[in-house]
Amino acid sequence: MRKSIDSLAAIVQQSFELDPFSSALFVFCSKSRDKIKILQWDRNGFWLYYKRLEKGKFNWPKEGTGTAEISVRELRWLLDGLSLEQRSAHKKVIVNTVI
């Protein structure tokens, strides 16, 4: 997890063949699966978020799966230690009246 903003942006552009200046978040996980970096372009510069777990590991997809597009909800699952391979959570219910 030694890569900086420039190195991660280059990986996004050259290895993944994606645009690091898009509105997407690019998430990278360490081999030990206890650290995550998130690269984000914000109008005039990059943000680099970094999280290190003091205990436990991120439930990161297996190696060799390449890139994956996930929803904001699935990103929250990853950051909370949940698996992307879980079935599904309760569906959102929209209610207009109580009785």
N, C-alpha and C positions, 0 to 999 in steps of 0.2 A: 504494500500500500504506500509506496514511496512516490507515486506519480503525482505530478502537479497539474494545474489547470491546462497548461499547454500540451503536456503529454496525453492527458485524457481526451482533450479536444482532437488531437491528432489521431488517436485510436478510433474515436467516433467517426472521423472523416475518412481515414484510410482503411482501417480494418473492417468497420461496420458499413462503410459507404453510405453514411447518413450525414445530415447537416447539423453540426453542433450549434449553429445559430438559430435553429428552429425553436419552437416553443416547448419541445419535449424535454423531459428530465432524463438524464443518462445515469444509470445506477451501476456501480461497480462494487464487487465484494472481494474481500481478501481470501487467500487460499485457506486460512484458518477459520474463515466464516464468522469472525467476531468483529469485523470492521466493515463499514460501508461508506463509500463516497458517492455523492450525487452532484453531477455537473448540470448547471442551468444557465442559459443565456438570458440576460435581463436588459433589454434595450440598448445598453451602452457598455456592458461588461458581463463577465462570468461570475456566478456564485459557485462556491465549492462547499458543500455541506459534508460534514464528517461525523460519524457516530462510531464509538467503540463500546462494545458491551463489556461490562465488568465480569459478568457471569453468563454462561450460555453461548449459543451460536445462532446466527440467522439461518432460517430454513430456506436456504438458497437452492434454486433448481440445480440438478446434476450437471457436471461438466460436460461439454460437448454439445449442449443444446443450442449454442449460438445466442443470437439476440432474441428477445421476446418483447412484444408490446403488451403492457399491462395497464389496467385502469388505476385511477387514484386510490380506489378502495383496495385493490390488490397490493399496491405499494404500502398502504397502511398495514395490511396483513403481514407483509414481509418485515416491516419495521417492528411490528409487535411480536415477531417470532412465529407467526402462523405460516402454514404451507399454502402455496398457490394451487396445490393439487387437491385441496379439500373440496368437498362437494359444493356446498353453497350455504350462505347464511340465510336467515329469514328474509323474505322479500319485503320491500318497503310497502307499507299500507297507507293509502291516502284516504282520510276520512273527513267528511264535511259536517256531519251532525253526530251528536252523542246518542240521541233517542230518535 
